[in-house]
Amino acid sequence: MTYFETHIRPLLAGRCYACHSEGAKKSKGGLLLDRSEGWSSGGSSGPAVIPGDVEASLLIEAVRYTAPGLQMPPNEPLPPDEIERLEQWVRMGAPAPRQDTVSGITPRDDPSDPIAGRDHWAFRPLTEPQPPAVGMADWPRSAIDSFVLARLESAKLRPAPDADRRTLVRRVYFQLIGLPPTPRQVSAFLVDDRPDALERLVDTLLNSPQFGERWGRHWLDLARYADSNGLDENFLYREAWRYRNWVIDAVNADIPFDRFALEQIAGDLLPYNSIEQRDRQRIAAGFLVIGPKVLLGVDPEAQRMDVADEQLDTIGRTFLGQTIGCARCHDHKFDPIPTADYYALAGILTSTEVMERRYMLGEQRVMERLVGLGPDGVDSNAAYERYWRDRPGMLERREDARSALKLLRDDDAAVLEAFSGEHADAVAEGAIDPGRPIEARIEAQEALLAELDSAIDSPPVIPPRAMIPSDRREPADEHIRLAGQSDRPGESVPRGFPRVISEAAAAIPGEQSGRLELGFWLTDRERGAGRLTARVLANRVWHHLIGTGIVRTADNFGRTGEAPSHPELLDHLAGQLIDSGWSIKSLVRQIILSRTFAMSSDHDESGHAIDPENRLLWRAHRRRLGPESLRDAMLSVAGGLDLTPMDSTVWYLGDQATSVGDNKNRRRTDFPCRSVYLPVIRNDLPEVFDVFNFADPHATTGMRPRTMVATQGLFLLNDDSVMDAAEATARRLLAEEASSDPEALAISLFERVLNTRATEEDRDALLTFVHEMETRPIASGGPVPRLQAWSMACHALFASSRFQMLE
């Protein structure tokens, strides 16, 4: 639906609705394109769209102008890029929201009415539910467990037994820091018989630097973080890493979420007590700059509106769980967001500058805005840009000066006079002085040439810079754009916030963008969106720890999303989050210490028969490790993971991140750092990210895709990095184990790779495999070397579901 709302609905509204919509005076050919039923049933010529079949879809044939008498629009063809969008949409299966009922919601007379929309559960005030009474009174450890157990008992379900301690310690390590425990760490937990052993472990991991790397990555998914622009010209974002590292540091410091949000929306506008604080806050505001942008062939006004739309959509989904961007072209079809409210918010963002004109690839281009850091940052940044802007002129002046010096040395006055006449500009600028004695002129010319050489060969040092927004010089309210088109302004709308949440008008000073007010409003429980933001954030934390959200559509709390499975629990968690001072670590700690988190994932036929999707949480969800944890775990077991934080890892790339060249070099993963520091190049992700469902860096991603496909198995069996990790693990195993007894090696290998004690069946299977490999002749005629045999055994464990899945 995101692709449809972003690329297709605006196109249809601007190009087709005048003749092919319910609001048209007469629907030509009986075809309606403002609803899915319209293009599915079609008009007098038959169905207009065949989902998945581009060539069979009459709509595509019409916009291509390939059939006489079937040409849309009739006056002139669509631009090629718009035709390509329609083709891609059909190829995707023509996704679009249904127009009749969605998730059981009955259509209203005006679904965008913000006043009537306040009765939707997401916009209601937070309740303060009391933990319910339960039959199994000795089972809950906290209020969380009481809410979960009450739902289970009402459905005649029982919670699964507690997970064994080995399973639990592995689960806790991966969920908190994204890494497996070492055999020594597992052993330490198993022998710790203190009542608060789990609390001690959780607190240790919460205070580990690796916590921010794991949980900061969750936020980077929402922030659509990447190290390049993507889209048409995939220019590198060389300074994006500063925002990434700010997120990691902020999560580690447990900065209260209301401050965390405020700095990302308006950090450049906040007061500060030191230059260091100022720069940290400004770097945080890179949240607004870091999104993808179309750079070429776009009208400046259209670009300004498109950039604001991308920012607004990101803010809406990330903080509010709302598809606000759907109201760009028309009142929202399902949620209480009229178009006027969209442009009230858009005015705040169009009053914000995130792009600038810079010298790039030999010409001036509109790029992401960069600002120098440090006391003289702005000036040094300006000097750097000015050098590259003026360098072509300096090169020309140097050539003129060299030519003049040669003529002076040759003492050819006539030629020099003619030369001076032809280069009047150089004479005027002082590069040539025809009026002085020859010796003095030679000396002055040599000095000038030396000065130009020095200026050209010694550019200003690149200052430390960051992607930082600023308010425009003249902030202004925004006009509603008819059908979402930038060149069709309608009435002006005062800057403000969605009325379904805020009754009072926003008090935004006329000389400011309103970002500061927006940043405070997002977490203001009384007068702003705080209650909704708290619900969305609490649900995201639950989603990451438990495996699915209380609201499964984590980015959509609107009417087209799902209702919460445990609404009282969601309000309890949201209230706890606010009462803790918006501490994410506090909420994580509460959930991870609950008995709900500690249940086993064992299957139960009776539970599955009643609740096959495990919506009521009668057992723990099994999950595949994400690509970062999968890679980091292999490197950790192999002894090759460097836990040192990284700055930029894109230094080796050219300005255009996906320019023609060695594709493999553009997708490097051979850094020994944690995966959160690897390059994220839009349109060209590393293969391990691409295969194992990394977040789409073009858009907010609160829920990554979950797939089990053949390419994942093929990657683990054939990728060099996996085989290298397997060999390094085997080498480490053979070197570190005091005993070379095969059975002892097998036990140690299971401990290292799977954090489990090998059963007799496990040992027998692994030792039989190793023995067969060691005795099997290879091409050269001899047996497989011992290291190679054990490497193959390690490789088999890495490729096993027991390594890939988190129980």
Secondary structure as UniProt FT lines:
FT   HELIX           2..3
FT   HELIX           4..8
FT   HELIX           9..15
FT   TURN            16..19
FT   TURN            22..23
FT   HELIX           28..30
FT   HELIX           36..41
FT   TURN            44..45
FT   TURN            51..52
FT   TURN            54..56
FT   HELIX           58..64
FT   TURN            68..69
FT   HELIX           80..91
FT   TURN            92..93
FT   TURN            103..104
FT   TURN            111..112
FT   TURN            114..115
FT   HELIX           116..119
FT   HELIX           121..123
FT   TURN            137..138
FT   HELIX           143..154
FT   TURN            155..156
FT   HELIX           165..177
FT   HELIX           183..191
FT   TURN            195..196
FT   HELIX           197..206
FT   HELIX           209..222
FT   TURN            223..224
FT   STRAND          235..236
FT   TURN            238..239
FT   HELIX           240..252
FT   TURN            253..254
FT   HELIX           257..266
FT   HELIX           267..269
FT   HELIX           275..284
FT   HELIX           285..288
FT   HELIX           300..315
FT   HELIX           316..320
FT   HELIX           324..327
FT   HELIX           339..350
FT   STRAND          352..353
FT   STRAND          355..360
FT   TURN            361..362
FT   STRAND          363..368
FT   STRAND          370..372
FT   TURN            375..376
FT   HELIX           377..410
FT   HELIX           413..422
FT   HELIX           424..429
FT   TURN            434..435
FT   HELIX           438..457
FT   STRAND          465..467
FT   STRAND          470..471
FT   STRAND          478..481
FT   HELIX           482..484
FT   TURN            486..487
FT   STRAND          489..493
FT   TURN            499..501
FT   TURN            510..511
FT   HELIX           515..521
FT   TURN            522..523
FT   TURN            525..527
FT   HELIX           530..546
FT   TURN            554..555
FT   TURN            559..560
FT   HELIX           567..579
FT   TURN            580..581
FT   HELIX           584..592
FT   TURN            595..598
FT   HELIX           605..610
FT   TURN            612..613
FT   TURN            615..616
FT   STRAND          623..624
FT   HELIX           627..638
FT   TURN            651..652
FT   TURN            657..658
FT   HELIX           663..666
FT   HELIX           675..677
FT   TURN            682..683
FT   HELIX           687..691
FT   TURN            692..693
FT   TURN            697..698
FT   HELIX           710..718
FT   HELIX           720..736
FT   HELIX           742..754
FT   HELIX           760..775
FT   TURN            779..780
FT   HELIX           786..798
FT   HELIX           801..804
FT   STRAND          805..806
//
